[in-house]
Structure formats: C-alpha cells, structure tokens
C-alpha cells in the first residue's frame, strides 16, 4: 500500500522484514507447538525492490534446530500485478526460541513425522 512505500514507490525494507518475521514466526510456532520469540535476524539481503501493487509471497524452511531454538530461512518473491513472472526480492535467516508461559526458553518437542 502507498503508506508502506517511499516517495519513489518502493516498499520499505522494514515492512518486508516484518512480513518475513511473521512468516518465519508461523513456521516456528508450528514446529515448537507453541509460542516462540525472534532472537536474531541474520543475512537479510534485499535483492530487488517491491513496488506498490506487487503481489508478495513468502516461503520458509527450517534449516537448523537446537534444544530450544531454530533457524528459519525465508524467501520473499514478488509478482507484478499484470505479469506471471515472479522474482526473488529478499531472503534471510530468522532465529526463534520456544518459550513457556513465563517467557522462559523451553525445549522443542520431538519432531512430528510428515503425513
């Protein structure tokens, strides 16, 4: 939306990073079967701008798990409104820690088999 863009019509990188954090947070919460918090954002690269009106799609995959934490790679792709072509515009690694009701780190549950 226009409020998310600079005067040149490019979407703010901070807005894209917030969307990436939301996508990674969903993946983290599913893997942890509960609440997680972002503890680090690493290796974010803004390859190309996103323009007002572009469709944005985000894709995540867990690349590392520890006792309480996990690192999630996020890619953002854009599609211009009147095109079928998609282009990767950002990527980065977001690290999350699973937390309990007292906001203290808790172990990740055993991974569930796909199916």
LUMDREN-500754 format. One line per field, with one value per atom (N, C-alpha, C, O, CB): chain; x, y, z; atom name. Coordinates in Angstrom, 3 decimals. Glycine has a CB too. Layout:
N
ch = (A, ...) $
c1 = (X, ...) $
c2 = (Y, ...) $
c3 = (Z, ...) $
at = (CA, ...) $
//
This chain:
115
ch = (A, A, A, A, A, A, A, A, A, A, A, A, A, A, A, A, A, A, A, A, A, A, A, A, A, A, A, A, A, A, A, A, A, A, A, A, A, A, A, A, A, A, A, A, A, A, A, A, A, A, A, A, A, A, A, A, A, A, A, A, A, A, A, A, A, A, A, A, A, A, A, A, A, A, A, A, A, A, A, A, A, A, A, A, A, A, A, A, A, A, A, A, A, A, A, A, A, A, A, A, A, A, A, A, A, A, A, A, A, A, A, A, A, A, A, A, A, A, A, A, A, A, A, A, A, A, A, A, A, A, A, A, A, A, A, A, A, A, A, A, A, A, A, A, A, A, A, A, A, A, A, A, A, A, A, A, A, A, A, A, A, A, A, A, A, A, A, A, A, A, A, A, A, A, A, A, A, A, A, A, A, A, A, A, A, A, A, A, A, A, A, A, A, A, A, A, A, A, A, A, A, A, A, A, A, A, A, A, A, A, A, A, A, A, A, A, A, A, A, A, A, A, A, A, A, A, A, A, A, A, A, A, A, A, A, A, A, A, A, A, A, A, A, A, A, A, A, A, A, A, A, A, A, A, A, A, A, A, A, A, A, A, A, A, A, A, A, A, A, A, A, A, A, A, A, A, A, A, A, A, A, A, A, A, A, A, A, A, A, A, A, A, A, A, A, A, A, A, A, A, A, A, A, A, A, A, A, A, A, A, A, A, A, A, A, A, A, A, A, A, A, A, A, A, A, A, A, A, A, A, A, A, A, A, A, A, A, A, A, A, A, A, A, A, A, A, A, A, A, A, A, A, A, A, A, A, A, A, A, A, A, A, A, A, A, A, A, A, A, A, A, A, A, A, A, A, A, A, A, A, A, A, A, A, A, A, A, A, A, A, A, A, A, A, A, A, A, A, A, A, A, A, A, A, A, A, A, A, A, A, A, A, A, A, A, A, A, A, A, A, A, A, A, A, A, A, A, A, A, A, A, A, A, A, A, A, A, A, A, A, A, A, A, A, A, A, A, A, A, A, A, A, A, A, A, A, A, A, A, A, A, A, A, A, A, A, A, A, A, A, A, A, A, A, A, A, A, A, A, A, A, A, A, A, A, A, A, A, A, A, A, A, A, A, A, A, A, A, A, A, A, A, A, A, A, A, A, A, A, A, A, A, A, A, A, A, A, A, A, A, A, A, A, A, A, A, A, A, A, A, A, A, A, A, A, A, A, A, A, A, A, A, A, A, A, A, A, A, A, A, A, A, A, A, A, A, A, A, A, A, A, A, A, A, A, A, A, A, A, A, A, A, A, A, A) $
c1 = (0.842, 0.000, 0.888, 2.037, -0.958, 0.377, 1.177, 1.795, 2.897, 0.322, 1.128, 1.689, 2.920, 3.676, 0.633, 3.130, 4.271, 5.443, 6.410, 3.847, 5.359, 6.365, 7.032, 6.507, 5.728, 8.214, 8.907, 8.375, 7.469, 10.446, 8.927, 8.449, 8.628, 7.927, 9.173, 9.547, 9.775, 8.822, 8.829, 11.205, 7.996, 7.051, 7.589, 6.952, 6.615, 8.774, 9.348, 8.895, 8.910, 10.906, 8.492, 8.065, 9.267, 10.367, 7.424, 9.053, 10.125, 10.678, 9.918, 9.624, 12.001, 12.644, 12.193, 12.087, 14.149, 11.926, 11.450, 10.092, 9.824, 11.379, 9.231, 7.923, 8.122, 7.469, 7.010, 9.025, 9.301, 9.860, 9.473, 10.282, 10.777, 11.349, 10.281, 10.334, 12.472, 9.313, 8.245, 7.394, 6.962, 7.358, 7.151, 6.394, 7.184, 6.613, 6.048, 8.497, 9.367, 9.340, 9.284, 10.817, 9.379, 9.339, 8.012, 7.989, 9.551, 6.914, 5.604, 5.556, 5.063, 4.489, 6.071, 6.068, 6.941, 6.531, 6.560, 8.143, 9.036, 8.434, 8.575, 10.415, 7.765, 7.124, 6.034, 5.866, 6.541, 5.294, 4.265, 4.906, 4.431, 3.426, 5.986, 6.699, 7.281, 7.210, 7.814, 7.857, 8.439, 7.380, 7.596, 9.138, 6.242, 5.173, 4.635, 4.313, 4.029, 4.537, 4.082, 5.085, 4.700, 3.871, 6.378, 7.404, 7.507, 7.708, 8.765, 7.369, 7.506, 6.217, 6.208, 7.965, 5.126, 3.799, 3.482, 2.981, 3.737, 3.785, 3.507, 4.253, 4.772, 3.855, 4.289, 4.840, 6.354, 7.085, 4.506, 6.791, 8.209, 8.478, 7.571, 8.627, 9.738, 10.141, 11.333, 12.180, 10.482, 11.382, 12.522, 13.690, 13.547, 12.177, 14.852, 16.035, 17.153, 18.077, 16.546, 17.083, 18.107, 17.572, 16.756, 19.392, 18.061, 17.790, 19.154, 19.932, 16.817, 19.432, 20.771, 20.715, 19.766, 21.508, 21.725, 21.934, 20.760, 20.465, 22.204, 20.086, 18.995, 19.593, 20.436, 18.044, 19.141, 19.585, 18.352, 17.390, 20.412, 18.392, 17.319, 17.802, 18.546, 16.940, 17.378, 17.882, 17.317, 18.044, 17.555, 16.007, 15.322, 14.184, 13.702, 14.794, 13.745, 12.629, 11.293, 11.117, 12.555, 10.375, 8.971, 8.229, 8.451, 8.399, 7.357, 6.639, 5.203, 4.651, 6.644, 4.619, 3.214, 2.393, 2.553, 2.714, 1.525, 0.651, 1.190, 0.450, 0.408, 2.471, 3.026, 2.404, 2.079, 4.562, 2.240, 1.862, 3.145, 4.153, 1.087, 3.103, 4.279, 3.961, 2.932, 4.717, 4.836, 4.697, 5.953, 7.065, 4.458, 5.760, 6.886, 6.930, 5.897, 6.785, 8.145, 8.353, 9.395, 10.413, 8.793, 9.134, 10.020, 10.442, 9.738, 9.345, 11.616, 12.031, 12.979, 13.827, 12.717, 12.815, 13.680, 15.015, 15.063, 13.036, 16.100, 17.424, 18.270, 19.304, 18.156, 17.846, 18.585, 17.669, 16.877, 19.852, 17.792, 17.113, 18.129, 19.071, 15.942, 17.913, 18.712, 17.794, 16.718, 19.477, 18.212, 17.383, 16.137, 15.038, 18.193, 16.304, 15.177, 14.972, 13.967, 15.392, 15.901, 15.870, 15.823, 16.049, 17.081, 15.522, 15.525, 15.846, 15.514, 14.152, 16.490, 16.775, 15.937, 15.856, 18.297, 15.320, 14.380, 14.811, 14.952, 12.925, 15.017, 15.345, 14.029, 13.083, 16.183, 13.986, 12.787, 13.162, 14.155, 12.148, 12.365, 12.499, 11.217, 10.119, 12.800, 11.370, 10.229, 10.307, 11.355, 10.200, 9.187, 9.096, 7.999, 7.002, 8.808, 8.199, 7.198, 6.694, 7.398, 7.772, 5.445, 4.847, 4.160, 3.296, 3.830, 4.546, 3.884, 2.424, 2.080, 4.590, 1.595, 0.135, -0.320, -1.245, -0.548, 0.305, -0.162, 0.853, 1.038, -0.448, 1.506, 2.525, 2.439, 1.934, 3.947, 2.937, 3.042, 4.447, 4.675, 2.658, 5.393, 6.788, 6.951, 6.444, 7.713, 7.670, 7.988, 9.500, 10.290, 7.488, 9.880, 11.279, 11.548, 10.785, 11.631, 12.647, 13.036, 13.555, 14.444, 14.114, 12.985, 13.371, 14.118, 14.938, 12.157, 13.860, 14.595, 14.789, 14.070, 13.856, 15.782, 15.956, 16.749, 17.502, 16.665, 16.570, 17.287, 17.030, 16.221, 16.895, 17.731, 17.611, 17.137, 17.740, 18.972, 16.053, 15.449, 15.582, 15.239, 13.951, 16.072, 16.244, 15.204, 15.004, 17.686, 14.550, 13.493, 13.831, 14.541, 12.139, 13.322, 13.413, 12.001, 11.166, 14.253, 11.740, 10.453, 10.423, 11.405, 10.229, 9.284, 9.180, 7.941, 6.980, 9.139, 8.005, 6.880, 5.974, 6.132, 7.388, 5.023, 4.074, 4.728, 4.135, 3.011, 5.942, 6.674, 7.727, 8.592, 7.344, 7.635, 8.547, 9.992, 10.928, 8.481, 10.158, 11.481, 11.665, 10.695, 11.634, 12.898, 13.123, 12.655, 12.802, 14.603, 12.091, 11.653, 12.130, 12.320, 10.095, 12.324, 12.789, 11.757, 10.548, 13.099, 12.264, 11.379, 10.837, 11.562, 12.126, 9.577, 9.065, 9.696, 10.247, 7.515, 9.621, 10.137, 9.455, 8.270, 9.918, 10.216, 9.654, 8.615, 8.831, 10.777, 7.490, 6.415, 6.678, 7.101, 5.039, 6.431, 6.628, 5.629, 4.495, 6.475, 6.073, 5.186, 4.080, 4.290, 5.969, 2.919, 1.854, 0.579, -0.434, 2.030) $
c2 = (-1.185, 0.000, 1.250, 1.186, -0.003, 2.365, 3.596, 4.022, 4.570, 4.713, 3.789, 4.174, 3.347, 3.729, 4.026, 2.216, 1.336, 1.608, 0.847, -0.120, 2.697, 2.950, 4.313, 5.211, 2.867, 4.423, 5.707, 6.564, 6.142, 5.504, 7.745, 8.675, 8.132, 8.570, 9.999, 7.194, 6.603, 5.451, 4.913, 6.115, 5.064, 3.970, 2.597, 1.586, 3.966, 2.552, 1.277, 0.984, 1.866, 1.303, -0.257, -0.659, -0.617, -1.021, -2.081, -0.125, -0.039, -1.424, -2.379, 0.643, -1.530, -2.784, -3.255, -4.459, -2.629, -2.336, -2.698, -3.371, -4.281, -1.469, -2.934, -3.582, -5.013, -5.936, -2.779, -5.200, -6.549, -7.436, -8.598, -6.494, -6.887, -7.678, -8.063, -9.158, -6.898, -7.185, -7.540, -8.678, -9.551, -6.315, -8.675, -9.765, -11.069, -12.134, -9.429, -10.980, -12.157, -12.709, -13.922, -11.804, -11.820, -12.238, -12.923, -13.922, -11.027, -12.395, -13.025, -14.425, -15.364, -12.152, -14.562, -15.870, -16.864, -18.001, -15.738, -16.437, -17.320, -17.658, -18.784, -16.669, -16.695, -16.932, -17.982, -18.771, -15.642, -18.003, -19.031, -20.404, -21.358, -18.743, -20.512, -21.781, -22.211, -23.384, -21.669, -21.254, -21.561, -22.055, -23.041, -20.327, -21.379, -21.762, -23.155, -23.919, -20.735, -23.486, -24.828, -25.881, -26.903, -24.923, -25.632, -26.611, -26.746, -27.844, -26.211, -25.619, -25.623, -25.996, -26.202, -24.271, -26.084, -26.361, -25.357, -25.718, -27.813, -24.101, -23.065, -21.785, -21.574, -23.545, -20.954, -19.606, -19.621, -20.421, -18.779, -18.703, -18.507, -17.017, -16.221, -19.234, -16.651, -15.255, -15.183, -16.077, -14.601, -14.103, -13.842, -13.392, -12.473, -12.766, -14.038, -13.630, -13.107, -12.456, -14.794, -13.383, -12.881, -12.877, -13.710, -13.733, -11.916, -11.837, -11.703, -10.807, -10.619, -12.609, -12.707, -12.808, -13.351, -13.910, -12.287, -12.495, -12.040, -12.675, -13.941, -10.964, -10.453, -9.708, -8.825, -9.526, -10.081, -9.442, -8.933, -9.672, -10.424, -7.666, -7.066, -7.037, -6.138, -5.616, -8.024, -8.187, -7.148, -6.563, -9.575, -6.929, -6.020, -5.341, -5.857, -6.775, -4.184, -3.508, -4.194, -4.901, -2.062, -3.967, -4.344, -3.036, -2.061, -5.156, -3.014, -1.792, -1.843, -2.919, -1.578, -0.682, -0.613, -1.412, -1.248, 0.869, -2.266, -3.081, -4.462, -5.309, -2.375, -4.720, -6.056, -7.058, -6.719, -6.047, -8.287, -9.398, -9.929, -10.100, -10.533, -10.186, -10.677, -12.046, -12.219, -9.680, -13.014, -14.361, -14.682, -14.355, -15.422, -15.332, -15.680, -17.186, -17.841, -14.954, -17.721, -19.152, -19.384, -18.694, -19.804, -20.357, -20.629, -22.088, -22.972, -20.255, -22.317, -23.690, -23.646, -22.760, -24.372, -24.604, -24.699, -25.267, -26.318, -25.593, -24.566, -25.023, -25.531, -26.161, -23.902, -25.267, -25.760, -25.753, -24.831, -24.905, -26.804, -26.816, -27.140, -27.903, -27.839, -26.538, -26.822, -27.353, -27.874, -25.559, -27.223, -27.699, -26.827, -27.349, -27.717, -25.501, -24.576, -23.664, -22.955, -23.732, -23.671, -22.692, -23.356, -24.556, -21.784, -22.531, -22.973, -21.781, -20.642, -23.609, -22.047, -21.026, -21.327, -22.468, -20.975, -20.288, -20.438, -19.531, -18.320, -20.109, -20.130, -19.363, -18.884, -19.657, -20.227, -17.603, -17.006, -16.379, -15.658, -15.946, -16.656, -16.002, -15.238, -15.715, -17.033, -14.042, -13.250, -13.111, -12.778, -11.850, -13.372, -13.272, -12.265, -12.150, -14.667, -11.538, -10.583, -10.953, -11.561, -9.161, -10.559, -10.699, -9.381, -8.934, -11.919, -8.761, -7.521, -7.825, -8.920, -6.883, -6.856, -7.029, -7.629, -8.441, -5.697, -7.249, -7.704, -8.626, -8.573, -6.500, -9.467, -10.362, -11.719, -11.827, -9.746, -12.735, -14.058, -14.312, -15.296, -15.140, -13.436, -13.607, -13.306, -12.306, -12.695, -14.196, -13.963, -13.772, -14.347, -15.148, -12.945, -12.610, -12.643, -12.083, -11.212, -13.307, -13.299, -11.916, -11.394, -14.393, -11.315, -9.954, -9.858, -8.956, -9.091, -10.757, -10.756, -12.185, -13.099, -9.922, -12.352, -13.603, -13.320, -12.348, -14.672, -14.177, -14.018, -15.185, -16.064, -12.724, -15.185, -16.249, -15.628, -14.683, -17.005, -16.171, -15.704, -16.806, -17.959, -15.305, -16.459, -17.436, -17.171, -16.038, -17.372, -18.244, -18.190, -19.099, -20.092, -18.585, -18.758, -19.598, -19.895, -18.996, -18.912, -21.172, -21.568, -21.110, -21.262, -23.122, -20.546, -20.083, -20.665, -21.072, -18.545, -20.689, -21.199, -20.039, -18.908, -21.989, -20.337, -19.323, -18.211, -17.149, -19.974, -18.446, -17.441, -16.738, -16.026, -18.096, -16.952, -16.347, -16.801, -16.061, -14.841, -18.006, -18.621, -19.652, -20.282, -19.290, -19.833, -20.847, -22.226, -22.607, -20.902, -22.958, -24.334, -25.220, -24.750, -24.422, -26.495, -27.406, -27.539, -27.494, -28.795, -27.702, -28.014, -29.424, -30.308, -27.880, -29.645, -31.022, -31.885, -31.354, -31.040, -33.190, -34.055, -33.718, -33.387, -35.554, -33.807, -33.501, -34.552, -35.752, -33.438, -34.080, -34.976, -35.452, -34.667, -34.272, -36.737, -37.220, -36.550, -36.257, -38.770, -36.313, -35.740, -36.728, -37.940, -35.357, -36.191, -37.096, -36.610, -37.261, -38.404) $
c3 = (0.000, 0.000, 0.000, 0.437, 1.226, -0.477, -0.550, 0.784, 0.792, -1.068, 1.892, 3.194, 3.560, 4.453, 4.283, 2.880, 3.148, 2.208, 2.183, 3.027, 1.431, 0.398, 0.583, 1.240, -0.988, -0.029, -0.040, -1.194, -1.913, -0.166, -1.368, -2.390, -3.812, -4.724, -2.257, -4.014, -5.338, -5.636, -6.744, -5.448, -4.649, -4.863, -4.516, -4.809, -6.271, -3.885, -3.448, -2.021, -1.162, -3.535, -1.777, -0.439, 0.497, 0.121, -0.457, 1.724, 2.709, 3.033, 3.194, 3.987, 3.128, 3.508, 4.876, 5.108, 3.490, 5.780, 7.119, 7.075, 7.860, 8.002, 6.165, 6.014, 5.516, 6.003, 5.031, 4.545, 4.046, 5.151, 5.275, 2.867, 5.960, 7.056, 8.070, 8.630, 7.751, 8.317, 9.261, 8.710, 9.463, 9.563, 7.408, 6.794, 6.866, 7.099, 5.328, 6.664, 6.767, 8.189, 8.387, 6.356, 9.174, 10.579, 10.900, 11.618, 11.511, 10.377, 10.586, 9.973, 10.598, 9.985, 8.746, 8.082, 8.846, 9.082, 6.625, 9.230, 9.987, 11.339, 11.817, 10.171, 11.958, 13.261, 13.183, 14.114, 13.801, 12.094, 11.907, 11.809, 12.426, 10.647, 11.035, 10.911, 12.253, 12.620, 9.863, 12.984, 14.296, 15.273, 15.978, 14.869, 15.320, 16.251, 15.930, 16.840, 16.206, 14.659, 14.284, 14.742, 15.310, 12.760, 14.495, 14.879, 16.394, 16.914, 14.300, 17.102, 18.561, 19.268, 20.481, 19.041, 18.515, 19.096, 20.206, 21.271, 19.654, 19.929, 20.908, 20.612, 19.516, 22.281, 21.603, 21.463, 21.245, 21.829, 22.695, 20.379, 20.088, 19.993, 19.748, 18.774, 20.189, 20.016, 19.079, 19.053, 21.377, 18.311, 17.438, 18.305, 19.112, 16.352, 18.143, 18.907, 18.015, 18.503, 19.729, 16.712, 15.798, 14.371, 13.980, 15.891, 13.621, 12.182, 11.526, 11.853, 11.804, 10.595, 10.050, 8.534, 7.969, 10.643, 7.895, 6.465, 5.608, 4.596, 6.202, 5.984, 5.156, 3.976, 4.137, 5.976, 2.789, 1.563, 0.833, 0.622, 0.670, 0.451, -0.339, -1.781, -2.175, 0.179, -2.570, -3.936, -4.898, -5.701, -4.443, -4.801, -5.725, -4.992, -3.984, -6.976, -5.486, -4.818, -5.083, -6.075, -5.269, -4.180, -4.347, -4.571, -3.852, -3.088, -5.557, -5.902, -5.378, -5.147, -7.425, -5.198, -4.797, -5.798, -7.007, -4.715, -5.305, -6.159, -6.460, -6.961, -7.441, -6.168, -6.401, -5.441, -4.303, -6.245, -5.902, -5.028, -4.405, -5.091, -5.815, -3.109, -2.394, -1.806, -1.153, -1.275, -2.035, -1.481, -0.687, -1.102, -2.608, 0.473, 1.337, 1.538, 1.678, 2.698, 1.549, 1.706, 2.793, 2.846, 0.365, 3.657, 4.781, 4.811, 4.321, 6.089, 5.403, 5.703, 6.896, 7.009, 4.460, 7.763, 8.939, 8.479, 7.840, 10.068, 8.807, 8.371, 9.525, 9.300, 7.666, 10.772, 11.931, 13.137, 13.333, 12.196, 13.948, 15.241, 16.316, 16.103, 15.258, 17.483, 18.664, 19.754, 19.464, 19.144, 20.994, 22.102, 22.269, 22.452, 23.408, 22.208, 22.388, 21.186, 21.113, 23.630, 20.251, 19.161, 17.791, 17.640, 19.243, 16.812, 15.416, 14.524, 14.853, 15.020, 13.400, 12.403, 11.174, 10.718, 12.052, 10.652, 9.541, 8.400, 8.571, 9.986, 7.236, 6.035, 5.418, 5.266, 5.005, 5.067, 4.470, 3.142, 3.044, 5.418, 2.119, 0.823, 0.537, 0.821, -0.308, -0.031, -0.473, -1.983, -2.535, 0.220, -2.642, -4.089, -4.427, -3.714, -4.738, -5.527, -5.974, -7.364, -8.170, -5.973, -7.608, -8.942, -9.243, -8.488, -9.021, -10.348, -10.757, -11.064, -11.508, -11.995, -10.824, -10.927, -12.258, -12.279, -10.730, -13.350, -14.668, -15.344, -16.560, -15.570, -14.547, -15.090, -14.388, -13.271, -14.927, -15.061, -14.451, -13.924, -13.220, -15.457, -14.256, -13.846, -12.357, -11.848, -14.679, -11.674, -10.264, -10.122, -10.871, -9.369, -9.134, -8.913, -7.411, -6.624, -9.520, -7.016, -5.602, -5.263, -5.935, -5.294, -4.196, -3.837, -2.513, -2.340, -3.777, -1.584, -0.320, 0.156, -0.245, 0.752, 1.025, 1.745, 3.005, 3.078, 0.866, 3.993, 5.246, 6.170, 5.875, 5.923, 7.296, 8.291, 9.601, 10.111, 8.486, 10.133, 11.376, 12.420, 12.156, 11.167, 13.590, 14.668, 15.748, 16.185, 15.263, 16.161, 17.169, 18.333, 18.174, 16.563, 19.496, 20.685, 21.153, 21.258, 21.815, 21.433, 22.014, 23.468, 24.195, 21.909, 23.890, 25.276, 25.946, 25.293, 25.332, 27.289, 28.071, 28.506, 28.045, 29.311, 29.400, 29.871, 30.676, 30.865, 30.706, 31.148, 31.928, 31.069, 31.579, 33.152, 29.762, 28.783, 28.959, 28.658, 28.883, 29.440, 29.605, 28.491, 28.071, 31.029, 28.007, 26.968, 27.416, 28.578, 26.594, 26.471, 26.741, 25.606, 24.484, 26.898, 25.889, 24.825, 23.705, 23.937, 25.411, 22.500, 21.377, 21.563, 22.020, 20.010, 21.217, 21.295, 20.201, 19.236, 21.168, 20.342, 19.272, 17.941, 17.898, 19.627, 16.882, 15.557, 15.180, 15.351, 14.477, 14.666, 14.241, 12.821, 11.973, 14.330, 12.552, 11.173, 10.226, 10.605, 11.108, 8.983, 7.976, 7.644, 7.621, 6.705, 7.391, 6.998, 7.382, 7.123, 7.541) $
at = (N, CA, C, O, CB, N, CA, C, O, CB, N, CA, C, O, CB, N, CA, C, O, CB, N, CA, C, O, CB, N, CA, C, O, CB, N, CA, C, O, CB, N, CA, C, O, CB, N, CA, C, O, CB, N, CA, C, O, CB, N, CA, C, O, CB, N, CA, C, O, CB, N, CA, C, O, CB, N, CA, C, O, CB, N, CA, C, O, CB, N, CA, C, O, CB, N, CA, C, O, CB, N, CA, C, O, CB, N, CA, C, O, CB, N, CA, C, O, CB, N, CA, C, O, CB, N, CA, C, O, CB, N, CA, C, O, CB, N, CA, C, O, CB, N, CA, C, O, CB, N, CA, C, O, CB, N, CA, C, O, CB, N, CA, C, O, CB, N, CA, C, O, CB, N, CA, C, O, CB, N, CA, C, O, CB, N, CA, C, O, CB, N, CA, C, O, CB, N, CA, C, O, CB, N, CA, C, O, CB, N, CA, C, O, CB, N, CA, C, O, CB, N, CA, C, O, CB, N, CA, C, O, CB, N, CA, C, O, CB, N, CA, C, O, CB, N, CA, C, O, CB, N, CA, C, O, CB, N, CA, C, O, CB, N, CA, C, O, CB, N, CA, C, O, CB, N, CA, C, O, CB, N, CA, C, O, CB, N, CA, C, O, CB, N, CA, C, O, CB, N, CA, C, O, CB, N, CA, C, O, CB, N, CA, C, O, CB, N, CA, C, O, CB, N, CA, C, O, CB, N, CA, C, O, CB, N, CA, C, O, CB, N, CA, C, O, CB, N, CA, C, O, CB, N, CA, C, O, CB, N, CA, C, O, CB, N, CA, C, O, CB, N, CA, C, O, CB, N, CA, C, O, CB, N, CA, C, O, CB, N, CA, C, O, CB, N, CA, C, O, CB, N, CA, C, O, CB, N, CA, C, O, CB, N, CA, C, O, CB, N, CA, C, O, CB, N, CA, C, O, CB, N, CA, C, O, CB, N, CA, C, O, CB, N, CA, C, O, CB, N, CA, C, O, CB, N, CA, C, O, CB, N, CA, C, O, CB, N, CA, C, O, CB, N, CA, C, O, CB, N, CA, C, O, CB, N, CA, C, O, CB, N, CA, C, O, CB, N, CA, C, O, CB, N, CA, C, O, CB, N, CA, C, O, CB, N, CA, C, O, CB, N, CA, C, O, CB, N, CA, C, O, CB, N, CA, C, O, CB, N, CA, C, O, CB, N, CA, C, O, CB, N, CA, C, O, CB, N, CA, C, O, CB, N, CA, C, O, CB, N, CA, C, O, CB, N, CA, C, O, CB, N, CA, C, O, CB, N, CA, C, O, CB, N, CA, C, O, CB, N, CA, C, O, CB, N, CA, C, O, CB, N, CA, C, O, CB, N, CA, C, O, CB, N, CA, C, O, CB, N, CA, C, O, CB, N, CA, C, O, CB, N, CA, C, O, CB, N, CA, C, O, CB, N, CA, C, O, CB, N, CA, C, O, CB, N, CA, C, O, CB, N, CA, C, O, CB, N, CA, C, O, CB, N, CA, C, O, CB) $
//
